[in-house]
Amino acid sequence: MRDAVIVDAVRTPIGRGKPSGALHSVHPVDLMAHSLRTLVERTGVDPALVDDVIGGVVSQVGEQGVNMTRRAALAAGLPESVPATTVDRQCGSSQQAVHFAAQGVIAGAYDMVIATGVESMSRIPMGSSARGADDISGVGFAQRYPEGLVPQGISAELIAAKWGISRTELDEFALGSHEKAAHATKNGRFAAELAPIAGLETDEGIRTGSTLDTLAALRPAYYDETMAERFPQIGWNITAASASQISDGSAAVLITTGERARELGLRPLARLHSFAVAGDDPLLMLTAVIPATRKVLDRAGLTIDDIDLIEINEAFASVVSAWTRDTGAAPERVNVNGGAIALGHPLGASGARLLTTLVHAMQDSGARYGLQTMCEAGGLANATILERL
């Protein structure tokens, strides 16, 4: 049987997603192109051998619209003969790009693919693709959900209430993410995966010096009087500290078969072992990571205890806390170098970013199995299991 292996994975440092952020001046096409170009240069592969470039982008409008992955591939210097396409599975877009790439390689439709992702949230604000639309739901959706869905921050609050996660627990989680990310940066844990750009050499959002008392003074980020009446169970415990940061960044992953890698003299880092995608309650929205994890473990014939390292996107601290409680995952194996609360969450890039961080952390630690999963708007989630080679 054909397999799919990761030859290399790179990412930019993540910039703060605001006009004052270090990457605001970088056009998103150039931001994605930087990761693509760095990946090709590091691996030394002939870019003409790439069968496709699959990119994840969430806000596909303006500078990030009209299949921008094609423009980024050309901007990176890839031959005109190399095709490219852009996918949207919300926050999991570039993790889905990895799945499509690996599945195509395993099926024999491709021999070599680059999966990539980008989001410049400072230039294309979150939600831009829906702006100006009078109605994005249609009749059938509205009939099925007459009360309507809610913003993700409200979903995060509902999750905290359902799993009984306190404000203190959320704040402790946020502090831990920054502490782990700061420690990883100081000790060079990200060095092998980073492709500095625009003078930015490390992730811009990591903060040190905060305390539980500092975080306790922050106001709830998503309080809404109407929502408070609709959901009296909410404790309003999510703050800016326990939510992921708005960010700019890109990442790219080179995927081929083990046989092709050997022919080209390439040393794979890991095998893409198993894949899953799952749906769950679109009101809670962010809980599909739980069934996606069960699904991918079942397909792999593994248990959560077999997994040495885990990267789950820190969209909100409540999501990771609920997932950990439900799956029984050992907290010390989860996001060992910090997560999106500290590093940032450039939407379309985050799937490939998490995978990049995971595969390099597996190399550093000698881990055999790694799990990546992330929640996505609409009640969706992707899950991937890697096996180190």
N, C-alpha and C positions, 0 to 999 in steps of 0.2 A: 504493500500500500504506500502511496505517496504521503509525505508528511509536510508540515510547514514549520520552518524555523526562523527565529529572529537573528539576523546577522549583526545588526547594531541598531541602537535607538538613541536619539538625541533630542534635546529641547533647548529652547532659549531660557534664560532667566525670566522669571515672571515679573512684569512691571505693574505698578498700581494703575488701575483703570480710570484715570482721571487726567485732565489736561496737563497737570503738573507731573504726571508719571513719566518715567524715563523712556518708555516706548511709545508715547503718544505721537511723536513725530514720525514714526515708522508706519508707512502704509501697510495695511494687512496683507496685501499681495507680497510685498517685500519681506514682511515678517514670516510668512509661511515659506517663501523662497529661501530665506536664510537657513532654516532647518533642513530643507531639501538639499541645498547646496552642500551644507556641512556634512550631511549623511553620505552623500556620494563621494565627497573628498576623503572622508575618514575610512570608508570601506574600500575605496579604490576601484569600484566596479565601473564597467563601461555603462554609462547611463542609457545607451541605445538598447541594452538588454532588458530594461524595465518594460514590462508589458502594460502596466497601467499605474496611475497615481490616483489613489482614492482619498479624498480630503473631507474632513468633518468641519462644518461651519454651521452655527445656529442661526444667527441673524443674517440671512442671505438677502441683503438689500444694500443698495449704494455700493460702496467700495468692496463689500463682501458678497455682492450679488453676481448673477449671470455666470455661474460655474467658475468662480474665481480660482479654483484649484488649477484649472488649465492655464490661467494667466501666471499663477505662481510657479508652475512647472517650467514655463517658458522663461520667466524672469530668473529662475535658478540656473538656466543654461542647459536644461535637458533638451534633447533633439526634438524637433517638431513632430517627428514620427511617434513620440511617446504620448499616448492619450491620457486624459485625466477627467475625473468626475467629482462631484460634490454631493455629500449626503447630509441628512438632518435627522438625527434621532435625539434632538435636544441635547442635554448635557452629555449624553453618551455618544455623540456623533462620531468622534474619532475612535472610540472603542469599537463602534459598529464598523467603521472603516477598516480597522484591524481584522474584525471578523470576516467581512466580505473579502478582504485580501487573502487571508489564510484559507478560507473556504474555497476560493477560486484556485489557489495553488494546490490544495489537496485534491480538488476535483479534476485537475489537469487543464483548466481553462487558462491558467497563468503558470509561468515558471518563476517569475520574479515581479514583485509588486512593492510599491511604497505606499504605506498608510500614513496619513498626516492629518493635522488639524490646526486651526488657528481661531483666535477671536481677539479683535481689538475693541474692547468694550469702552475704551476712552473715545474712540472715533465713531463707533456704531453702537449706541447705547442698547442695553438689553431691552427687548420688546419692540425694537424698531421695525421688524418685519410685519408686525400686526398693526402698526399705527396707521390711522386713516381709514381703517376698515370699520364699517358700521356694524358688521356682524361677522364673526369668524366661526360661528357654531352651526348655523343652519337650523332647519325645523326639527329634523329627527333627533339631533343631539339635545336640543332644548326640551323636547318632549321626554326624553329619557332622564334628563337631569333638570327638572323644572326649577329647582332652587338655585341652580348654577353651581359651578365649582368655585374655588377660592385661590387667591395668590399663594405661592409656595411658602411664604412666611407663615401664613395661617395654617397650612398643612403641617409645617414644622411644629407649631404650637399644639395642634391636635395630636401629633405623635407624642410629644412630651407629656401631654395629659393622659393619653391612653396607656403609656408605659410607666407613668408615675415618676417621670424624671424631673428632679428638682432644679431650681435656679442655681443652687450651689454646685450640683453635679455638672451642669452645663458650663458654668464658669471655670470649674476645675479642668474640664476637658479642653476648653479654649486655651487656658494657660499652658496645659501640657503640650498642645500642638505647637505653640510658639517656642516652648523650651526645647522640644525635640528638633524642630527645624533649625533653631539657632545652634544647637550642639552639632547637628549634622553639617551645617555650613562651616562652622569653625574647624571641624575635623576633616574637611575635604570629602565628605560622603557624596556630595553631588558633583564633584569635579569631573568624573568620567562621562557624565550625561549632559553637561552644560555646553552651549555654544554661545558665548557672550556676543552681545550686539548693542550698538549705539552707546557704548561705554558702560553698559550694565553687565556686571560680571557675576552677581549673586541675586537671589530673589529679593525684590524690593519691599515686600510686605511684612517681613518678619519683624516682630517687635519684642523687645526685652524690657524688663523692669516693671512690668505690670504685676499687680497682686490681686488676691481675691477681693480685698476692700476696694481697690480701684474699679474692678469690674462690677462689683455690687452697686456702685453708684450710677451705672449706666441705665438709661431708661429702656423699656421694652421697645423694640424696633418696629413692631407690626400692629400695635394696638389700634383697634378700630371699633367705634361704638356700635355700629351695626353688627359687626362680627361678634362682638362681646354679647349682644343680645341673642344672636343665633346660636352661639356656642358657649353657654355659661360655664362649661367645664374647663375652658382654657384658663391657665394661670398667668399668662403673659410673661413668660420667662425668657424668651429669645431676645437677645440684644445684638447689636452690631458685632460684639466680641464673639458670640457663639454662632455666627453665620459666616459663610465663606466670603472672601473678598472679591470685589469686582476688579477684573484684571485684564492685562494684555499678554499674549504669549503664543508660541507655536511649538510643535513637536513633530517628529517624523521617525518612522520605523521601517527598516528594510526586511522584507519577508521573502523567502525562497524555499526550495526543498533542500533537505539534507544532502541529497545526491548532487544537486546543482552547486551547493556551497562547496562541496569537496572538489568538484571539477574546477571551480574557480579559485581554489586555495583559500577559501574563507572559513573562519572558525565561528560557528554559530554560538550564541549565548544561551538560547533556550528553545525548547520546542513548544509550539502552541498546542497544548494537550487537549482541551475541551472548551466548548462554547455553549452559552445559553442566553436567551433573552426571555423576559417574562413581563406580564402585565399584572396590575393589582388595582385596588380601589383608587379611582382618579381624584376622589376628594382628599383622602390621605396623601395621595399622589407620590410620596417619596418612599413608600414601604416595599416596592417591588424588588428591592435588593434582597429581601428575605426569601421569597419564592425563587428568585433567580439563582441565589446561592445554593439552595436545596437542589434545584434542577441541574446545575452544572456539576455538583458533587456526585449526584446520582449517575450522570452520564460518564463521569470519570471513574466511577467505582471507588471513590475516596470518601473519607469523613472530614469534618472540620479539623479534627485533631491531626490529620495527615498533612495539613497545610502549615508550612513553616513561616511564611510571611504573607501578609494581607495588605492590600491597598484598597480602601473603600473611600469614595470621595466624601470629604467633609463639607457637603453642601450646607448642612446645619449639624451642630453637635448632637441634637436629639435624634437625627437619623442614624448616626453611627452608634450611639448608645442603645437605641432600640434594637438595631441589628445585632449588636454584640450580645445583648441579653437573650434574644430569640435564638441565635445560632449556637450560643455557648462558646464562641471563639475566645481564645486567651487574649486579653487586652494587650499583653506585652508583645504580641505578634502583629498587632494592628498599627499601620501607619507609623512605623518605627522612626521615620525621619520627619515626622510632622505631616500635615495635610493641608487642604485648601483653606482652612481657617487661618493658617499662618502663611502658606506659600501663595495662595490666590487660586482663583477658579476662572481662567479664561475659557469660557463655555465650550466652544468647538474644539479647543486644544486639549481639554482636560483628560479625555479618555486616553489619548496617546501619551500625555504627560505622566499619568499614573502608571501606565505600562512601562514607560521609560525608566521611571524611578524604581519600579518593582524589579525589573530585570537586572538593573545594576546593583540593587541591594541584595538580590539573590547571589550575584557573583561575589560580592564582598563577604557575605556571611556563609557561603557554601550551602545555602538552602536548596532542597530538592524541588519542593512544590511551592508555587506562589498563586495566590488568588487575587483577582481584581474585580471589583464590582462598583457600580455607581447608579444612583437614582436619577430619574429623568422625568421631566414634566409630562403630565398626562397619565401618570401611574405606570411607568415603564422602568426597566433596568436591564443592563447587560451584565454578564459575568463571564470571566475568562480564567482558565487555569493554565499556568505555565509549568514546564518541567525543565530545570537547569540541565544543560549539557556540558 
